[in-house]
């Protein structure tokens, strides 16, 4: 009887080890089935600077488009654009976000413009309008939350879309 009990215990042990081995194979197999490939990564430089103007003109000189701007009243219009200086070519989406200084820079609610445009190389200007043209360029003085005195800036988040 003792031999029969040992035989049954051995059978149970071998069965459990076999089931455990099968379960491990299934787990490893399942983990191999969950491989995901990320999207395209564009390697290259994209350089430029945000400029400001009170006149919203295509003429660029030291009095029309500036890296900083002083506006004497909240009723005076002011505009932004990005002057790209790199040779990147391709579709981009620019999210223009107005920020206000209040101890730290913080996003102004409902003060955003999204631009979709194709960059064609160095020296290209893109304005804060839906298509990047100067017509429709956002007058930031009219943005919600920009109607009180303070320090403001526009941040341009640029993503490739092609």
C-alpha positions as CSV (number, residue, x, y, z in Angstrom):
1,X,0.0,0.0,0.0
2,X,2.9,2.3,0.7
3,X,4.2,1.7,-2.8
4,X,0.9,2.6,-4.3
5,X,0.7,5.9,-2.3
6,X,4.3,6.7,-3.4
7,X,3.3,6.0,-7.0
8,X,0.3,8.2,-6.8
9,X,2.3,11.0,-5.2
10,X,4.9,10.7,-7.9
11,X,2.2,10.8,-10.6
12,X,0.6,14.0,-9.1
13,X,4.1,15.6,-8.8
14,X,4.9,14.9,-12.4
15,X,1.5,16.1,-13.6
16,X,1.8,19.4,-11.6
17,X,5.3,20.0,-13.0
18,X,4.1,19.3,-16.5
19,X,1.2,21.7,-16.1
20,X,3.5,24.3,-14.7
21,X,5.8,23.9,-17.6
22,X,2.9,24.2,-20.1
23,X,1.7,27.4,-18.3
24,X,5.1,29.0,-18.4
25,X,5.4,28.2,-22.1
26,X,2.0,29.8,-22.7
27,X,2.9,32.9,-20.7
28,X,6.2,33.3,-22.6
29,X,4.3,32.7,-25.9
30,X,1.7,35.3,-24.9
31,X,4.3,37.9,-24.1
32,X,5.9,37.4,-27.5
33,X,2.5,38.1,-29.1
34,X,2.3,41.6,-27.5
35,X,5.0,43.4,-29.5
36,X,4.1,46.9,-30.6
37,X,5.9,49.2,-33.1
38,X,5.9,52.9,-32.4
39,X,5.3,55.7,-35.0
40,X,7.9,57.4,-37.1
41,X,10.7,59.3,-35.5
42,X,12.0,62.3,-37.4
43,X,15.6,63.0,-36.7
44,X,16.8,66.5,-37.7
45,X,16.9,70.0,-36.4
46,X,14.0,72.3,-36.3
47,X,15.1,75.8,-35.2
48,X,13.4,79.1,-35.1
49,X,12.1,81.8,-32.8
50,X,8.8,83.3,-31.8
51,X,8.5,87.0,-32.8
52,X,6.0,89.6,-31.8
53,X,4.5,92.7,-33.6
54,X,1.9,95.4,-33.0
55,X,1.4,95.9,-36.8
56,X,1.1,92.3,-38.1
57,X,3.0,93.1,-41.3
58,X,5.0,90.8,-43.5
59,X,7.9,93.4,-43.4
60,X,10.5,92.1,-41.0
61,X,13.0,94.5,-39.5
62,X,14.1,95.6,-36.1
63,X,11.0,97.8,-35.5
64,X,8.2,95.5,-36.8
65,X,8.9,92.0,-35.4
66,X,10.7,91.7,-32.1
67,X,11.7,88.9,-29.6
68,X,10.0,90.9,-26.8
69,X,7.3,93.5,-26.9
70,X,6.1,96.3,-24.7
71,X,2.4,97.2,-25.1
72,X,1.1,100.2,-23.2
73,X,-2.5,99.1,-23.0
74,X,-4.6,95.9,-23.2
75,X,-6.5,97.6,-26.1
76,X,-3.4,97.6,-28.4
77,X,-3.3,94.6,-30.7
78,X,-0.3,92.3,-30.7
79,X,0.5,89.3,-32.9
80,X,3.0,86.4,-33.0
81,X,4.8,84.3,-35.6
82,X,7.6,81.8,-35.8
83,X,10.6,82.5,-38.0
84,X,12.1,79.1,-38.8
85,X,15.8,79.2,-39.4
86,X,16.5,75.5,-40.0
87,X,16.2,73.6,-43.3
88,X,13.5,71.2,-42.1
89,X,10.9,70.3,-44.8
90,X,7.6,68.6,-44.1
91,X,4.1,69.0,-42.6
92,X,3.9,70.4,-39.1
93,X,1.2,71.2,-36.6
94,X,1.9,74.2,-34.4
95,X,-0.1,74.7,-31.2
96,X,0.2,78.3,-30.1
97,X,-0.6,78.7,-26.4
98,X,-0.8,82.1,-24.6
99,X,0.8,82.0,-21.2
100,X,0.5,84.5,-18.4
101,X,3.1,85.1,-15.6
102,X,1.6,84.7,-12.2
103,X,4.7,83.6,-10.2
104,X,5.3,81.0,-12.9
105,X,4.2,80.8,-16.5
106,X,0.7,79.3,-16.8
107,X,-1.5,78.5,-19.8
108,X,-4.4,81.0,-20.4
109,X,-7.6,79.1,-20.7
110,X,-9.2,79.2,-24.2
111,X,-6.2,81.1,-25.6
112,X,-4.9,78.6,-28.2
113,X,-4.5,78.5,-31.9
114,X,-3.7,75.3,-34.0
115,X,-1.9,75.8,-37.3
116,X,-1.3,73.1,-39.9
117,X,1.4,74.1,-42.5
118,X,4.1,72.7,-44.7
119,X,7.6,73.9,-44.0
120,X,9.8,74.3,-47.1
121,X,13.1,75.1,-45.6
122,X,15.1,77.9,-43.9
123,X,13.8,81.4,-43.6
124,X,10.1,80.6,-43.5
125,X,7.6,82.5,-41.4
126,X,4.5,80.9,-40.0
127,X,1.8,83.0,-38.3
128,X,-0.7,82.1,-35.6
129,X,-3.6,81.4,-37.9
130,X,-5.2,78.1,-38.9
131,X,-3.2,77.7,-42.1
132,X,-0.1,79.7,-41.1
133,X,-0.8,82.7,-43.3
134,X,-0.7,86.3,-42.0
135,X,-4.4,86.7,-42.9
136,X,-6.2,85.6,-39.8
137,X,-3.1,85.9,-37.5
138,X,-4.3,85.9,-33.9
139,X,-4.6,89.2,-32.1
140,X,-3.5,88.0,-28.7
141,X,-4.9,91.2,-27.0
142,X,-8.3,89.8,-27.8
143,X,-7.7,86.4,-26.3
144,X,-9.7,85.4,-23.2
145,X,-7.7,86.1,-20.1
146,X,-5.4,88.6,-21.8
147,X,-7.6,91.6,-21.1
148,X,-5.8,92.6,-17.9
149,X,-2.3,94.1,-17.4
150,X,0.5,91.6,-16.9
151,X,3.2,89.7,-18.5
152,X,2.3,87.3,-21.4
153,X,4.1,85.2,-23.9
154,X,3.2,82.8,-26.7
155,X,4.6,79.3,-26.7
156,X,4.7,77.4,-30.0
157,X,4.6,73.6,-29.7
158,X,5.7,72.1,-33.0
159,X,4.9,68.5,-34.1
160,X,5.7,66.8,-37.3
161,X,2.7,65.3,-39.1
162,X,4.3,63.7,-42.1
